[in-house]
Each structure stands twice: as C-alpha cells, then as structure tokens.
Amino acid sequence: MPNVDTANNFYLVLALFADAIVLFALVFALAALVSKRAREVASGMAAGIAPHANLLGFVVALVVTTGSLYYSEHAGFIPCQLCWFQRILMYPLVIVLGIAALRKDRRAWMTVLPFVVIGAGVSTYHWLVERVPAFAESSSCSLEAPCTSPWFEKLGFVTLAWMALSGFLLIGTLMVCQIVGNRVDAGDPPRAATAQDAQDEFEEETVRS
C-alpha cells in the first residue's frame, strides 16, 4: 500500500484533472450560449462522449469510493458526519453506473443526477464548514471526527471534501453529455444544454414509460 503522502498527491492530481475537465465543459457551455459554432462543437463533443458516459462515470465513482475506503481503512482517517453523507450518495453510483454501462442505458442520468446534485451540495457545504467560521458554527459533527478540521490540505484548498465535490461534478458533467448526446441522436438541432433539457427529456421518457 502507498504511504499516505503519496496517496494524497495521487488523489490531488486526479481531483485537479477532474476540475479541469469540468471547467473546460463549463466554458464550452457558456460559449455555446452565444456562438453557433461553439454549440456545434460542444454538441459534437458531447455526442462523442455520451456512449461512454456511464462507463466513465462508473470509473470516477469507483475511484472516489476506493479512495475514501483507503483513507478510512488504511490511513485511519475517521469519517465525519458529512463525510458519511457524501459516501452514502457516492457509493450507490458505483452500482448504478456499473449496471447502466453493462446495459448501455441511455437514461441513466435520470437516476444519477439526483445523487450528484445532492452530493455536490453536501460536499460544497462540508468544504465551507472547513474554512468559513459562520458555516463551522452551524455544524453539529462530533468531537471525535469534527467536520471543521480536514485531515489534510493541498494547495491551500484541496481537501477530502473538495475531492468528493470534484468527483460529483465530473460525473454530473458526463451525465449532461449523455443528455445532449441523446438529443443529437434524436435529430434535434445542436444547442447548449440547459436544465430545461433534462426536464423535457425526463417528461418524454415518463410518457413513453
């Protein structure tokens, strides 16, 4: 087993890589709002990623899950209450996305996105608890495993909470690619993906069911 510092650096690189992908996707999405060419490029990229979104999401969820287990079972980092909430929301995605990848389920986003949205919210709150006194005062974590004290910090902001947030956001980005890819395959004109896209497709799938 690698020593803890080596593992910290390894997961730091993975988190920054995930952050870069999410930021890149966000920039493209914003550009797609104002540029037809950007919309075409973004839609084409999303359509190319969509068939692999479930498998890639499964890999992300598996890496985050094994990382959290490494820290608690090998490094001895006791999970705080908020850590457990994040685990509860991340661990099921390994199974959900694994099955979806095997079945080539193009509607997996309908199950995955609620976990992602809530999980990202909890991770963001946890990260704020670690560094903002006003949020720390609202936390009710135990003294044995306080939510306010990260086990480690890299680059002044990357903690376990940030790493979990990076995982949730990357999975969410992949699911958005799945939504856009479904629309492109259905023959809809390329355009920027919005929250309305998800709602429209959810309603369409509900009617078909």
N, C-alpha and C positions, 0 to 999 in steps of 0.2 A: 504493500500500500504506500502511496506517496505521502511525504510529510505534509503537514497542514499548510505550511507556507507555499509549497509547490502547488497544492490543490487550490489555494486562494488565487494564485497567479493564473492558473489554468482557467478557472471559472471567471476570473476577471476578463481575460481575453474573450471568452465566449460571450459574456454579457455585453462587452463593448461592440463585438461583432453584431450581436442581435440589435443593439441600439442603433448602429449604423444602418442596418437594413430597414428598420422601422422609420428612421429619419429620412432615408432615401425615398421610401414609399410615400411618406407624408409630403415631401417636397414635390414629387411627381403628381400626387393627388391635387395639391394646390395649383400646380401649373396646368393641370387638366381642366381646371375651372375657367381658365382664361384663354387657353390655346387649343385649337382644334388638333394641331399636330401633336401636342403633348398628350391629348386624350387618346389619339390613335396609338401612340407609342405605349402609353400606360395600359391601355386595354389589351394590346398585343402581348405585353409582358405578363399581365395578369392571366390572360388566356393560356399562356405557355406554362405558367406555374400551377394553375388550377388543377390539372390532372394529378399533380404530385403533392397538393396541399395537405391532404390527410396524412400521407407518409412523412412529409417534412414536419408537420405538426406533432406527429407521434414521436419523432426523434427528439424534438425540442422538449416535449413533456417528459420523455424518458430521461433525458439528460438532467433536467431540473429535479426530477424525482430522485434519481440516484445520487445527485449532488446533495440534496437535503438529507438523505439517509446516511451518506458518508459523514457529513458534519455531525449528525446526532449520534450515530452508532460507532464511528471510528474516532472522530476528533473530540467527542464528548461535549459538544455544544448542546445545551439543554434548550429545546424549542420553547419559546414563549407562547402565550395565548394567541397572539396574532400570527405567529409562525404556524401554529396548528390550523388556524382558519385558512391560511394560504395553502397548506398541504391538502386540506380537505377539498379545496377547489382545484388543485393541480393534479393530484393523484388519479382521480377518475378519468382525466383526459388521456392518460396512457391507454386505458382500456377502450374508451370511446373512439379515439382516433386510430388505435390499432385495428379495431374491428372495421371501422369505416374505410381504412386503407385496404384491407383484405376484400371488402365488398365493393370497393370503388364507389362509395356512397357520395354522390354529388350534393347531398343535402345535409351533410354532417355539420355544416356551420350552424344549422338551426339548434342543434344540441350543444355545440361547443361554445358559441358566443355568450350565452348567459354565464357560464363558468368564467370565461375570460373577462367579461365586463366587471363582475363582482370581484373576481380575484385581483384584477388590476386596481380596483378601488381599495381593497384591503391592503395591498402591497404599498400603494401610494400613501395611505393613512399611516401605515407602520413606519415607512421611511420618514414621514413628517414627525411622528412621535419621537423618533431617534434624535431629531435635531431642532425641533421647534418647541420651546417651553410650554406654550399655550396648548399644544397637542399632547405633550407629555403629561400635563396635569390632568387631562381627561382620560388617561389610560388607567386601567384597573388591573394590570398584569401583576403577577406575584413577585415577591422579593427574590425568590429563588431563581426565577427566569424573567427578569424585567424586560419589557418591550423597549424601554428607553435607552438601553445600553447595547449597542451592536457588538457582536463577538469580534469583529474586525472591520476595518475600513480601508479602502484603497482609493487613491487619487482624490481623497477628500470628500467623496460622495458615494462610492460603490460599497454597499453593504449587502448582507443576505437579502434584505427586503428589496433593495434595488435590483438584485439579480433575479428575484422572483418576478418583479414587475417587468423586467426585460423579457422574460420567458412568456408571460401572459400577453404582452404586446406583440411579440413576434408571432405567436400562434394566432392572435386576432388578425394580424396583417395577412397571414396565409388564408384565413377564412374569408377575408374581404376579396382576396384574389379568386377564391372559389366562386363567390357570388358574381363577380364581374365576368369570370370565365363562363359561367352558366348562361349569362345574358348574351355574351358574344356567340356562343354555340347556338343559342336560340335564334340568332339573326338580328338581335336588337342593335341599333347603331351604337358605336363606341361613344362613351361619355364617362364623366367622372362618377365614381361610385359614391353614393351617399347613404345616409341612414334610411332614406325612403326606399332605396333599392332593396335593402334587407326586408323592410316591412312589406313591400309589394310582392317579393318572391315568397315570403312566408305566407301571405294570403293566397297566392296562386297555388302553392303546394298544399295548403289546407283544403282548398276547394277540390283539388284533384284527389286528395285522400278521402 
